[in-house]
Amino acid sequence: MLKVILGIETSCDDTAAAVVVEGKLRANVVASQQALHNRYGGVVPELASRDHQRRIVPVVRQALEEAQLKPTDIDAVAVTYGPGLVGSLLVGLSFAKAFALGLGRPLIGVNHLEGHMYSVFLEPPSPPFPYLCLVVSGGHTQLVRVEAGFQHEVLGRTRDDAAGEAFDKVARLLGLGYPGGPKIDQLAQKGNPAFVHFPRPRLEGYDFSFSGLKTAVLYYLNQLSEAERSHLLKYHLADLCAAFQQAVVEVLIDALRRAVEATGIQHVAIVGGVSANSGLRAAAEALSRTLNFQLYIPPIAYCMDNAAMIAITGYYKAQAGLESPLTLSAEPTLAV
């Protein structure tokens, strides 16, 4: 049985490695590139892939040292192969293939979105099957019914911008820089969400759309004179952030509420970078009390991109005998 799994994650701008031993996290190392990309207001793919090349070896070495293991102790190598930036994915995938081949160990390809979905198994309590999973991150927003291990049904997904993407774009409009989500969240906690009303787009079924909401913020700012806009951003920035954040949260919570009521599933997970948002967490907790379901949200360290979620997903795939060939390719648009 494969007990010791090395996980590698390089789908975007964080170089990460983690070790899981018999389903328990032993080490989790993340090297952030945030300072590298800050000056550009977002991730520059070429710079990201080059920095992954520079960091991948020391990050893996540190993870093994923290786990107090040698490379030969590893039973299998799990790695993200999509979705993500193709150059970044290729760095992690190429390293993982070489590492696995050199040791004669199995390779386990992991869908980054599945990694988020199974991040709720890193620490107890963990949900039983089936459970509903709201995946909200910078690149993806979707509502998934997780029927059993690696058996999923996507109930709804965004048709344009993901929730996290909308946060980052609005943050740029407001001059808050990158990454914008955490900055909007911090300001929103001090603001009045009733200051201005932004639309709550509701599509057929459980699909999402956040592009129009982002555009509504742009139009609101553009209809102001230069003096009015300057005054707004100086004295009501927190109010504006609170109004925008509440609109995003209400759209997400509305879809989640309808899915719980329609399916009767009483176990719900919220994962991905936006699951760290304080407004979303508070609204989800309130909904769980109203509808009497059990809510699972990973610790904030596992909400962001990390290799711990890749390693734990790889561990469960290994137990199910789901290994990958060394011909596995990077798939930047991979879906669940």
SVG drawing of the C-alpha trace seen along z (x, -y; Angstrom):
<svg xmlns="http://www.w3.org/2000/svg" viewBox="-36 -68 53 70">
<polyline fill="none" stroke="black" stroke-width="0.4" points="0.0,0.0 1.2,-3.5 1.5,-5.3 3.9,-8.2 2.9,-10.8 4.9,-13.8 2.6,-16.5 3.7,-19.2 1.7,-22.3 2.8,-24.9 -0.4,-25.8 -0.1,-29.5 2.3,-31.7 3.0,-29.6 5.7,-26.9 4.5,-24.3 5.5,-20.9 3.9,-18.8 4.2,-15.3 1.3,-13.2 1.9,-10.0 -1.0,-7.5 -3.5,-10.3 -1.8,-12.7 0.0,-15.9 3.6,-15.8 5.0,-18.9 3.6,-21.7 5.9,-24.3 4.7,-27.2 7.0,-29.8 4.9,-32.7 5.6,-34.9 3.3,-37.7 6.2,-40.3 7.4,-39.4 4.0,-40.1 2.8,-43.0 4.4,-45.6 2.4,-44.4 -1.0,-44.2 -1.4,-40.5 0.5,-37.3 2.9,-37.5 2.9,-33.9 6.5,-34.0 7.9,-35.3 5.9,-32.8 7.2,-29.8 10.8,-31.0 10.5,-31.5 9.0,-28.0 12.1,-26.6 14.3,-28.5 12.3,-27.4 11.1,-23.9 14.2,-22.0 14.7,-23.9 11.0,-23.8 10.8,-20.0 14.0,-19.6 12.5,-21.7 9.3,-19.6 11.3,-16.4 13.4,-17.8 10.4,-19.0 8.8,-15.6 12.1,-14.0 12.1,-11.8 14.6,-10.8 13.6,-10.8 13.7,-7.0 11.0,-7.0 8.4,-8.4 5.9,-5.9 4.4,-8.0 4.5,-11.5 1.3,-13.5 1.3,-16.6 -1.1,-19.2 -1.4,-18.8 -4.3,-21.3 -6.0,-23.6 -3.6,-26.6 -0.9,-28.5 0.7,-26.0 4.3,-27.2 3.8,-26.9 2.2,-23.5 5.0,-22.2 7.6,-23.0 5.9,-21.0 4.9,-18.2 8.3,-17.8 10.0,-17.8 7.4,-15.2 8.0,-12.9 11.7,-13.0 11.5,-12.5 9.1,-9.5 11.1,-8.0 14.4,-8.3 13.0,-6.6 10.9,-4.1 7.8,-5.3 4.3,-5.9 3.1,-9.2 -0.3,-10.5 -1.8,-13.4 -4.2,-15.6 -6.8,-18.0 -6.2,-21.3 -9.9,-21.7 -10.2,-18.2 -7.4,-19.2 -9.5,-22.1 -12.5,-19.8 -10.6,-17.3 -8.8,-19.9 -11.5,-19.4 -10.0,-16.0 -6.7,-17.5 -8.0,-18.1 -11.1,-16.8 -14.0,-17.0 -14.3,-15.9 -17.6,-15.5 -19.2,-12.1 -20.3,-11.4 -22.3,-12.8 -21.5,-16.4 -22.0,-19.7 -18.9,-21.6 -18.7,-25.3 -15.4,-25.9 -14.6,-29.7 -11.1,-30.8 -9.4,-33.4 -9.9,-31.3 -13.0,-29.1 -16.4,-29.3 -18.5,-26.2 -21.0,-24.2 -20.3,-20.4 -22.1,-17.4 -19.4,-15.1 -21.1,-11.7 -18.2,-9.5 -14.4,-9.4 -13.6,-11.0 -17.2,-10.8 -18.5,-14.3 -21.4,-16.1 -21.0,-19.8 -24.3,-21.5 -23.3,-25.0 -20.3,-27.0 -19.5,-30.6 -20.2,-31.6 -17.6,-34.4 -15.5,-35.8 -14.9,-33.7 -15.7,-35.3 -12.0,-35.7 -11.3,-37.2 -14.1,-39.8 -12.6,-40.7 -9.2,-41.3 -10.6,-43.3 -12.6,-45.5 -9.6,-46.0 -7.7,-47.4 -10.6,-49.7 -10.3,-51.0 -6.6,-51.3 -6.0,-48.6 -3.4,-46.6 -2.8,-42.9 -4.0,-40.6 -7.2,-42.4 -9.5,-40.0 -8.0,-40.2 -7.7,-44.0 -11.4,-44.4 -12.3,-42.0 -10.3,-44.0 -12.0,-47.3 -15.4,-45.7 -15.4,-44.8 -15.3,-48.6 -17.9,-49.7 -21.6,-50.0 -22.9,-47.6 -26.1,-49.7 -24.0,-52.7 -24.8,-51.6 -26.7,-48.7 -25.0,-46.6 -26.9,-43.9 -27.2,-40.3 -27.1,-38.3 -29.1,-35.1 -28.9,-32.7 -30.9,-29.6 -30.0,-26.7 -26.9,-27.1 -24.7,-28.9 -22.9,-32.1 -22.0,-35.4 -19.8,-38.0 -18.7,-40.0 -21.8,-42.2 -21.3,-42.9 -17.7,-44.0 -18.9,-46.2 -21.6,-47.8 -18.8,-49.0 -17.0,-50.4 -20.1,-52.3 -20.8,-53.6 -17.3,-55.0 -17.3,-56.4 -20.5,-58.4 -18.8,-60.4 -16.8,-63.6 -13.2,-63.5 -13.8,-65.4 -16.7,-63.2 -14.6,-60.1 -11.7,-61.4 -14.0,-62.1 -15.6,-58.7 -12.3,-56.8 -11.0,-58.9 -14.0,-58.8 -16.2,-55.9 -13.8,-53.3 -14.7,-50.9 -18.4,-51.4 -17.9,-50.6 -15.9,-47.5 -18.6,-46.4 -21.4,-46.9 -19.5,-45.0 -18.5,-42.1 -22.0,-41.7 -23.3,-41.4 -20.8,-38.6 -21.5,-36.8 -25.3,-37.0 -25.0,-35.5 -22.9,-32.6 -25.1,-32.0 -28.3,-32.1 -27.1,-29.3 -25.9,-27.3 -29.2,-27.7 -31.2,-26.5 -28.9,-23.5 -29.2,-22.4 -33.0,-22.7 -33.2,-20.9 -30.9,-18.0 -31.5,-17.6 -27.7,-17.1 -26.8,-18.1 -23.0,-18.3 -21.6,-21.4 -18.0,-22.4 -16.7,-25.7 -13.1,-25.7 -10.7,-27.8 -9.1,-31.1 -12.3,-33.0 -13.5,-30.7 -11.1,-32.7 -13.3,-35.7 -14.8,-36.7 -18.1,-37.9 -18.6,-34.6 -17.7,-32.6 -20.1,-34.5 -23.0,-34.2 -22.3,-30.5 -22.3,-29.9 -25.6,-31.8 -27.1,-29.7 -26.0,-26.4 -27.8,-27.4 -31.0,-28.3 -31.1,-25.2 -29.5,-22.9 -26.6,-21.5 -23.0,-20.8 -20.5,-23.3 -16.9,-22.5 -14.4,-25.2 -10.6,-24.4 -8.2,-26.4 -7.1,-29.5 -3.7,-28.0 -5.4,-25.3 -7.8,-27.7 -5.1,-29.2 -3.1,-27.3 -1.0,-24.7 0.5,-21.3 -1.1,-19.8 -4.4,-19.5 -2.5,-17.9 -0.8,-15.4 -4.0,-14.3 -5.9,-14.0 -3.0,-12.0 -3.1,-9.8 -6.7,-8.9 -6.2,-8.4 -3.3,-6.0 -5.6,-4.0 -8.1,-3.7 -5.3,-2.6 -5.6,-5.7 -2.1,-6.2 -1.0,-8.2 1.4,-7.4 4.7,-9.3 3.2,-10.6 0.7,-12.7 0.4,-16.2 -0.3,-19.6 -3.9,-20.6 -4.3,-24.3 -8.1,-24.2 -8.8,-21.0 -12.3,-20.7 -13.6,-18.6"/>
</svg>
